[in-house]
């Protein structure tokens, strides 16, 4: 029986663990706090900071994993190269995780080494560099920490008066010990989409039907599959870019590759995650024949993936906490599940914070059904779960 060590045990890790347990694998779920979602369904748990290299190495020595699966950004990634040398499989590879956990590395690889179209960008470590960089990029612009997740520390800057607050937020909200920010050109896009890309050891790179999503503050609020307004030529360009970047990073597993489609029809590479993607939770709605978590597991294990195909249209809408609470919230599942073809996934996070993602509502319909109506249905289900409107106002 293969032993999998999961580094980060949030909602994505929980669904991956469920897929692994269904296949008879042994999972050790690790995170910085106890009773994280994946820990609730894993065989073992371990609690430590994955930014602590000594603690990370001690945990690996203790649990003897065959496979290490990172789920978060805040990891002492240089240790992963040592683990690979010891014969442990790192997913998708130590090189890939090391690159993608840092926006500087992945952006420079894509733009300068591979020639992939990205937004214009500059870096800054000091406020003076930051001001100069913003002037170079121009207003409006986007400011992000080099290492973060779920939109933490990201902001849109419209003028010079907003620079100081944006710089402070990015520096304070960055994950890990990297204190540097990136200033990006604001792309005038008509939509943003995610291409779940599966790299295999014994098969070709595969692509899921594209997923369109809506974000607020850099964090996803809803997603639907398939994206319906992407021309085939643009989709082919996105596949080519995704294939090019994932091949350069090496390894096996699923990748969430994010793109913008501009109003002029240009495809722009945005970011990449070497693991299941938040927006890909829509695949739990039964939109595709295999969920992103099942695809990730098969690719990791070298098991066949005969094909990925669309079975239904699907939508997801996040369930956000409206309150602060030191204990789990009460959920109105009876009311939320009255509608057919509706599924609710509660993540099981032990504490709630205002705006924290606590679950997701999923709805699906027949191919050819009205996607707009299905999106409204999913958002209504998400609101019903908490008995209030959890969507944060702008």
C-alpha positions in Angstrom: 0.0 0.0 0.0 1.4 3.3 -1.1 1.8 6.0 1.6 0.9 9.5 0.6 1.9 12.6 2.7 -0.3 15.5 2.0 1.3 18.9 2.8 -1.6 21.2 3.5 -5.0 19.7 4.5 -7.7 22.2 3.3 -10.8 21.5 1.2 -8.8 20.5 -1.9 -6.7 18.1 0.1 -9.9 16.6 1.7 -11.4 15.7 -1.7 -8.1 14.3 -2.9 -7.8 12.2 0.3 -11.3 10.8 -0.3 -10.3 9.8 -3.8 -7.1 8.2 -2.5 -8.9 6.3 0.2 -11.4 5.0 -2.3 -8.4 3.5 -4.1 -7.1 1.8 -0.9 -4.1 4.2 -0.3 -2.8 5.4 3.0 -2.8 9.1 3.6 -1.0 11.2 6.2 -2.6 14.7 6.3 -0.3 17.6 7.5 -1.1 21.2 8.3 -0.2 23.9 10.7 -3.5 23.5 12.7 -5.4 20.5 14.1 -8.6 19.1 12.6 -8.1 20.6 9.2 -10.5 19.3 6.6 -8.3 16.5 5.1 -7.3 15.3 8.5 -10.9 14.4 9.1 -10.8 11.7 6.4 -7.1 10.7 6.5 -5.4 7.7 8.2 -3.0 9.9 10.2 -2.4 13.6 10.9 0.6 15.6 11.8 0.7 19.3 12.9 3.6 21.5 12.1 4.7 24.5 10.0 5.8 23.4 6.6 7.9 26.5 6.4 10.0 24.9 9.1 12.5 22.9 7.2 13.6 20.8 10.2 10.0 20.0 11.2 9.2 19.0 7.6 12.3 16.7 7.3 11.4 15.2 10.7 7.8 14.5 9.6 9.1 12.8 6.4 11.5 10.7 8.4 8.7 9.8 10.9 6.1 8.8 8.3 8.2 7.3 5.5 5.9 8.4 2.6 6.3 7.0 -0.9 4.6 10.1 -2.3 4.5 13.7 -1.2 1.6 15.8 -2.5 1.8 19.6 -1.7 -1.6 21.4 -1.4 -0.5 24.8 -0.2 2.1 27.4 -1.1 3.7 27.9 2.3 6.3 25.1 2.1 10.0 25.0 2.5 10.2 23.9 -1.1 14.0 23.4 -1.3 13.5 20.4 1.0 11.5 18.7 -1.7 14.7 18.3 -3.9 16.3 16.4 -1.0 13.2 14.1 -0.7 13.3 13.4 -4.4 17.0 12.4 -4.1 15.9 9.9 -1.4 13.6 8.3 -3.9 10.3 9.9 -2.7 8.0 11.0 -5.5 7.1 14.7 -5.2 3.9 15.8 -7.0 4.1 16.9 -9.7 7.9 17.4 -9.2 10.2 19.3 -6.8 11.1 21.6 -9.7 7.5 22.3 -10.5 6.5 23.1 -6.9 9.6 25.3 -6.4 8.8 27.3 -9.4 5.0 27.7 -9.0 5.0 28.5 -5.3 6.7 31.8 -6.2 5.2 34.2 -8.7 8.6 35.6 -9.7 9.9 32.1 -10.8 6.9 31.0 -12.8 6.3 34.4 -14.4 9.9 34.7 -15.5 9.9 31.1 -16.8 6.8 31.7 -18.9 7.6 35.2 -20.2 11.3 35.1 -20.7 12.3 31.5 -21.2 9.2 30.1 -23.0 8.0 33.2 -24.7 4.4 32.9 -23.4 2.3 36.0 -23.4 1.8 37.4 -19.9 0.8 40.7 -18.5 3.6 43.2 -18.1 5.1 43.1 -14.6 7.8 44.3 -12.3 9.0 43.4 -8.8 9.6 45.5 -5.7 11.2 44.8 -2.3 11.0 48.4 -1.0 8.3 51.0 -1.1 10.5 53.2 -3.4 11.0 50.3 -5.8 7.2 49.8 -5.6 6.4 53.4 -6.5 8.8 53.3 -9.4 7.4 50.0 -10.6 3.8 51.3 -10.5 4.7 54.3 -12.5 6.4 52.0 -15.1 3.4 49.7 -15.4 0.8 52.6 -15.2 -2.6 52.9 -13.6 -4.7 51.0 -13.0 -2.5 48.0 -12.0 -2.7 44.9 -9.9 -0.5 44.3 -6.8 0.1 40.9 -5.3 2.6 39.3 -2.9 5.1 37.0 -4.6 3.7 34.1 -2.5 0.1 34.0 -1.5 -3.2 32.1 -2.1 -6.9 32.8 -2.3 -6.3 36.4 -3.2 -4.7 37.3 0.1 -2.8 40.6 -0.2 -4.0 41.3 -3.7 -5.5 44.7 -4.7 -6.3 46.9 -7.6 -4.6 50.3 -7.6 -6.3 53.0 -9.5 -4.0 56.0 -8.6 -1.0 57.1 -6.6 -3.0 57.7 -3.5 -3.8 54.0 -3.1 -0.2 52.8 -3.4 0.8 52.9 0.3 -2.2 50.8 1.4 -1.7 48.3 -1.4 2.0 47.9 -0.6 1.3 47.4 3.1 -1.4 44.8 2.4 0.8 42.8 0.0 3.7 42.8 2.4 1.6 41.7 5.4 -0.5 39.1 3.6 2.2 37.3 1.7 2.8 33.6 2.6 6.1 32.3 3.7 9.2 34.4 4.4 9.4 36.1 1.0 8.7 39.8 1.3 8.5 41.0 -2.2 5.6 42.1 -4.4 4.7 42.0 -8.0 3.0 44.9 -9.9 1.1 43.8 -13.0 -0.5 45.4 -15.9 -4.3 45.3 -15.6 -5.6 43.2 -18.5 -8.8 44.5 -20.1 -10.3 41.1 -20.4 -13.8 39.8 -21.4 -13.4 36.7 -19.3 -11.0 34.6 -17.3 -10.8 30.9 -17.5 -9.0 27.9 -16.1 -7.7 25.0 -18.2 -7.2 21.9 -16.0 -4.2 20.2 -17.5 -3.2 16.6 -16.8 0.4 15.5 -17.4 0.9 11.7 -17.4 3.9 9.4 -17.1 2.6 6.9 -19.6 0.2 8.9 -21.7 -0.3 12.2 -23.5 -1.1 15.5 -21.8 -4.9 15.9 -21.5 -7.2 18.9 -21.0 -10.5 19.2 -19.2 -13.3 21.3 -20.8 -12.4 24.9 -19.9 -13.8 26.4 -16.7 -15.0 30.0 -16.5 -15.0 31.8 -13.2 -15.7 35.0 -11.3 -13.3 36.3 -8.7 -13.6 39.0 -6.1 -10.4 40.3 -4.4 -8.4 37.6 -6.2 -10.5 34.7 -4.7 -13.0 32.7 -6.7 -16.7 33.1 -6.0 -18.3 30.9 -8.7 -17.2 28.7 -11.6 -19.0 26.9 -14.4 -18.0 24.2 -16.9 -17.8 24.4 -19.8 -16.9 28.0 -20.5 -19.2 28.9 -23.4 -17.7 32.0 -24.9 -14.2 30.9 -25.8 -13.5 30.7 -29.5 -11.9 27.4 -30.6 -8.8 29.1 -31.9 -8.3 30.8 -28.5 -8.8 27.5 -26.7 -6.2 25.8 -28.9 -3.7 28.6 -28.0 -4.4 28.1 -24.3 -3.8 24.4 -24.6 -0.5 25.0 -26.4 0.6 27.4 -23.7 -0.4 25.1 -20.9 1.3 22.2 -22.5 4.5 24.2 -23.0 4.7 25.5 -19.4 3.8 22.2 -17.7 6.3 20.3 -19.9 9.1 22.7 -18.8 8.2 22.3 -15.2 8.1 18.5 -15.4 6.1 15.9 -13.4 2.8 14.2 -13.3 -0.5 15.3 -12.0 -3.2 18.0 -12.6 -2.4 21.6 -13.0 -4.7 24.6 -12.8 -3.6 26.9 -15.6 -5.2 30.4 -15.5 -5.8 32.6 -18.5 -7.4 35.9 -19.6 -9.2 36.3 -22.9 -8.9 39.9 -23.8 -11.7 41.9 -25.5 -9.5 41.8 -28.6 -9.5 38.0 -28.5 -5.9 37.5 -27.3 -5.1 34.7 -24.8 -2.9 35.8 -21.9 -1.3 33.4 -19.4 -1.9 34.5 -15.8 -0.9 31.9 -13.2 -0.5 28.2 -12.7 -1.1 25.9 -9.7 0.6 22.4 -9.7 -2.4 20.8 -8.0 -6.2 20.7 -8.1 -7.6 24.2 -8.6 -10.3 25.9 -6.5 -12.4 26.6 -9.5 -12.1 22.9 -10.5 -14.4 22.0 -7.6 -17.1 22.4 -10.2 -16.0 18.9 -11.5 -17.6 17.5 -8.3 -20.9 18.4 -9.8 -20.6 15.5 -12.2 -19.8 17.8 -15.1 -17.0 15.6 -16.2 -16.6 11.8 -16.1 -13.8 12.1 -13.6 -13.4 14.9 -11.0 -10.1 16.9 -10.9 -9.2 14.9 -7.7 -9.6 11.6 -9.4 -7.6 12.8 -12.4 -4.9 14.0 -10.1 -4.7 10.7 -8.3 -4.6 8.6 -11.5 -1.8 10.8 -13.0 0.2 10.6 -9.7 -0.1 6.8 -9.6 0.5 6.3 -13.3 -3.0 4.7 -13.8 -4.7 5.0 -17.2 -6.9 7.9 -18.0 -8.7 6.7 -21.2 -10.4 10.1 -21.8 -11.8 13.2 -20.2 -15.2 14.2 -21.5 -18.1 16.4 -20.5 -21.2 14.6 -19.2 -23.2 17.5 -17.9 -23.0 21.3 -17.6 -22.0 22.2 -14.0 -21.8 25.2 -11.7 -20.2 25.9 -8.3 -20.8 28.8 -5.9 -18.8 29.2 -2.7 -20.4 29.3 0.7 -18.7 32.2 2.6 -19.0 32.7 6.4 -20.8 35.9 7.3 -19.5 35.8 10.9 -16.5 35.1 13.1 -16.9 31.9 15.1 -14.5 29.6 17.1 -16.7 26.6 16.3 -18.3 25.2 13.2 -21.3 27.0 11.8 -24.9 25.7 11.6 -25.9 24.8 8.0 -29.4 24.7 6.6 -28.9 21.6 4.4 -32.5 20.5 4.4 -33.6 23.7 2.7 -30.5 23.8 0.4 -31.0 20.3 -0.9 -34.7 20.6 -1.9 -33.8 21.4 -5.4 -32.9 18.4 -7.7 -29.4 18.0 -9.1 -27.9 20.0 -6.3 -25.0 18.9 -4.1 -23.5 20.7 -1.0 -20.0 20.1 0.2 -19.2 21.4 3.7 -15.5 21.5 4.2 -15.5 21.0 8.0 -13.2 23.9 8.9 -13.1 24.1 12.7 -13.3 27.9 12.8 -15.1 30.5 10.7 -13.9 34.0 9.8 -15.9 36.6 7.8 -15.5 35.8 4.1 -13.8 32.5 4.8 -14.8 29.7 2.3 -16.7 27.1 4.3 -18.2 25.0 1.6 -19.4 25.0 -2.0 -22.8 24.5 -3.6 -22.8 22.4 -6.8 -25.5 22.1 -9.5 -25.6 20.3 -12.8 -27.9 20.1 -15.8 -28.1 18.4 -19.2 -25.9 19.4 -22.0 -27.6 22.3 -23.8 -29.4 23.6 -20.7 -29.3 27.3 -19.9 -26.0 28.0 -18.0 -27.2 31.4 -16.7 -30.2 29.7 -15.0 -27.9 27.0 -13.5 -25.5 29.6 -12.1 -28.5 31.4 -10.4 -29.5 28.0 -9.0 -26.1 27.3 -7.5 -25.8 30.8 -6.0 -29.2 30.4 -4.5 -28.3 27.1 -2.9 -25.1 28.6 -1.5 -27.1 31.4 0.1 -29.7 29.0 1.5 -27.1 26.9 3.3 -26.3 29.8 5.7 -29.8 31.3 5.6 -28.3 34.6 4.4 -26.4 36.1 1.5 -22.8 35.1 2.2 -21.4 37.0 -0.8 -19.2 39.8 0.2 -20.2 43.3 -1.1 -17.6 45.1 -3.2 
